[in-house]
Amino acid sequence: MATSVSNNSSDYIASLQESSNPSAFAPSQAMDQTDFLMLLTTQLQNQDPTKPMDPTSFVTDLTQMSQLEATSALNESVVAMTQGFQNLQTMQASSLIGKSVQAEGVEFSHTKDQDSNIKLDLGQALTDVTVIVSDDDGVVKEMSLGDMESGEEIISWDGIGDDGASKASDVYKLVAYGTDADGELQSINTVVSTKVNSVSINSDGTMTLTLATGESVDMSAVREISE
């Protein structure tokens, strides 16, 4: 009786390649607890009665296998929790976009004909405290505030420059300093209000805010969030 052979040479070659591919019939390289128990049962059934195998070693191996599977399951749970936490961070970060924040910085957004509040954070008592507001063209306003104790102090700029003109809505820079007890000039940290343009989540889980001023600050530098 004649055997029918396909005339399609490409199909014939493909079938040969498939049948000669050892990976198609290779057993799984992963061994779970079920496989281990099956192997243990087979070994016990075929052991030499005159030289019985020590069951203690099998119990130990089985315990280790159980611990390994439990650890793998725990790792999967931790990965899932981490992913969920990162998703939650992303949602929280997106809610900050467009909000006004007070953060440590040297630039602030001023709105024409409105007061801009600036918080000074003095690490020590200083005399002759001075705050300079400037733009790209130079000094806009110099404010002499006298002596201040250590701590936080809020000052206000009415938007009027040294020339008596009301300044336009724009991003302005700050420099604040005073003189300490030894007669040395000391810079003063400034906390300013501006809007959040975007938020990025770093690889270590921390968040960096890009402000309307163009500055990038860590979330840890934010003192207050408002509408």
C-alpha positions in Angstrom: 0.0 0.0 0.0 1.5 3.3 -1.1 2.0 6.1 1.5 0.7 9.5 0.6 3.4 12.2 0.8 2.6 15.9 0.5 4.0 17.6 -2.6 4.4 20.8 -0.6 8.1 20.8 0.1 8.0 23.8 2.5 5.4 22.0 4.7 7.6 18.9 4.6 10.7 20.8 5.7 8.8 22.6 8.4 7.5 19.4 9.8 11.0 17.9 9.9 12.3 21.0 11.7 9.5 20.9 14.2 10.0 17.2 15.0 13.8 17.7 15.3 13.4 20.6 17.7 14.3 19.2 21.1 12.9 22.2 23.0 9.4 21.2 21.8 9.5 18.0 23.8 11.9 19.1 26.6 10.4 18.8 30.1 9.9 21.8 32.3 13.0 22.8 34.2 10.9 24.1 37.1 10.2 21.8 40.0 7.3 22.5 42.4 6.2 20.8 45.5 3.9 18.3 43.6 6.9 17.2 41.5 9.0 16.7 44.6 6.3 14.6 46.4 6.0 12.4 43.3 9.8 11.9 43.2 9.8 11.1 46.9 7.0 8.5 46.5 8.8 6.9 43.5 12.1 6.7 45.4 10.4 5.1 48.4 8.6 2.6 46.2 11.8 1.5 44.5 14.2 1.6 47.5 16.3 -1.3 48.5 14.5 -3.1 51.4 17.9 -4.1 52.9 19.1 -0.5 52.8 16.1 1.7 53.5 16.5 5.4 52.8 16.7 7.8 55.7 13.2 9.6 55.8 14.7 12.4 57.9 16.5 13.8 54.8 13.3 13.7 52.8 11.4 15.6 55.6 14.1 18.2 55.7 14.0 18.6 51.9 10.3 18.8 51.9 10.4 21.5 54.6 12.9 23.5 52.6 10.7 23.1 49.5 7.7 24.4 51.5 9.7 27.4 52.8 11.0 28.2 49.3 7.4 28.2 47.9 6.2 30.4 50.9 9.1 32.8 50.2 8.3 33.0 46.5 4.6 33.7 47.3 5.7 36.4 49.8 8.0 38.0 47.2 5.1 38.1 44.8 2.9 39.7 47.4 5.5 42.3 48.2 6.0 43.1 44.5 2.2 43.6 44.1 2.1 45.8 47.2 5.0 47.9 45.9 3.3 48.3 42.5 0.1 49.3 44.3 1.9 51.9 46.4 3.6 53.3 43.3 0.2 53.6 41.6 -1.1 55.4 44.7 1.8 57.8 44.6 1.2 58.5 40.9 -2.5 59.4 41.7 -1.5 61.6 44.6 1.2 63.3 42.5 -1.2 64.1 39.7 -3.6 65.7 42.2 -0.9 68.3 43.0 -0.7 69.7 39.5 -2.2 73.1 39.4 -2.2 73.5 43.2 -0.4 76.3 45.0 2.4 75.2 47.3 4.7 77.0 49.7 8.2 75.6 49.3 11.7 76.6 50.0 13.1 78.4 47.0 14.5 81.7 45.7 12.0 82.3 43.0 8.3 83.2 43.3 5.3 84.0 41.1 3.9 87.5 41.6 0.5 88.7 40.4 0.2 92.4 39.5 -1.6 94.6 42.0 -1.6 91.8 44.6 0.5 91.3 47.7 3.1 88.5 47.6 3.8 86.9 50.9 7.3 85.6 51.6 8.3 83.5 54.6 11.7 84.0 56.1 13.2 81.1 58.0 15.9 82.4 60.3 18.2 79.8 61.9 19.4 82.5 64.4 18.7 86.0 65.4 20.0 88.5 62.9 20.3 92.3 62.6 19.9 94.5 59.5 17.8 91.9 57.7 17.5 92.8 54.0 15.3 91.2 51.3 16.1 92.0 47.7 13.5 91.3 44.9 14.9 91.2 41.4 14.1 90.2 37.8 16.1 89.6 34.7 16.9 93.4 34.5 18.2 93.7 38.0 17.0 94.9 41.4 13.3 95.7 41.6 12.8 96.3 45.3 15.1 96.4 48.3 13.4 96.0 51.7 15.2 96.7 55.0 13.5 94.9 57.8 15.7 95.7 60.8 16.4 93.1 63.5 14.7 89.7 63.6 14.7 86.8 66.1 15.3 83.2 65.0 12.3 81.4 63.6 9.9 82.0 60.8 8.6 85.4 59.9 6.2 86.3 57.1 6.7 89.5 55.2 4.7 91.0 52.3 5.7 92.7 49.1 3.0 94.9 47.6 4.4 94.6 44.1 5.6 98.2 44.1 9.2 98.7 42.9 11.8 101.1 44.1 10.8 103.3 41.2 7.2 103.6 42.6 5.7 101.6 39.7 3.4 98.5 40.1 5.3 95.5 38.8 3.8 93.2 36.2 2.8 89.6 36.9 6.0 87.6 36.5 8.6 85.4 38.2 10.9 87.2 40.5 14.0 86.2 42.4 14.8 86.6 46.1 17.9 87.2 48.1 17.6 87.5 51.9 20.4 88.1 54.4 21.3 89.6 57.8 24.2 90.1 60.2 24.9 87.6 63.0 26.3 88.3 66.5 29.8 88.0 65.1 29.2 90.6 62.4 29.2 88.1 59.6 26.6 88.2 56.9 24.3 85.1 56.9 21.9 84.1 54.2 18.2 83.4 55.1 16.1 80.6 53.7 13.0 81.8 51.9 9.7 80.0 51.6 7.6 81.2 48.7 4.3 80.4 47.1 3.9 79.2 43.5 1.9 76.7 41.4 2.9 73.1 40.5 3.3 72.5 36.8 4.3 68.8 36.9 5.3 66.1 39.2 7.9 63.3 38.6 8.3 60.2 40.7 12.0 59.2 41.2 13.3 55.7 41.2 13.6 55.7 45.0 10.0 56.6 45.4 10.5 60.3 46.2 8.6 63.0 44.3 10.1 66.1 42.6 7.8 69.0 41.8 8.4 71.3 38.8 7.1 74.7 39.8 5.6 77.5 37.7 8.9 79.4 38.3 10.8 76.6 36.5 12.4 75.4 39.7 12.4 71.7 40.7 12.1 71.0 44.4 11.8 67.8 46.4 8.4 67.1 47.9 10.1 67.3 51.3 10.7 71.0 50.7 7.0 71.7 50.5 5.6 73.5 53.6 2.0 74.0 52.6 -0.4 73.0 49.8 -3.5 75.0 48.9 -6.0 75.4 46.1 
